Amino acid sequence: MTTSIDAHVRLDTNPTHPSAVTAALTGSQARIALMALEAADWAVLADNALVLARIDRASASSDVADVLSPVVDVS
């Protein structure tokens, strides 16, 4: 029998940065999904909100700050 956990991940694209994906985590065991996403190089935006961004230009440091601004409504 497979045991399930109470963790849900809602993925979405960033409306202003199409190469960025956001993840909103919910559930009483969301920390399990959070640890897995962090291990896969997702960046934490806020409590239970993460982003994975792909920046293809060498001079993209200002883009990273824009992408990492809170864009996920986790209410």
Secondary structure by P-SEA (a helix, b strand, c coil): ccccccbbbbbbcccccccbbbbbbbcccaaaaaaaaaaaccccccccbbbbbbbcccccaaaaaaaaccccccc
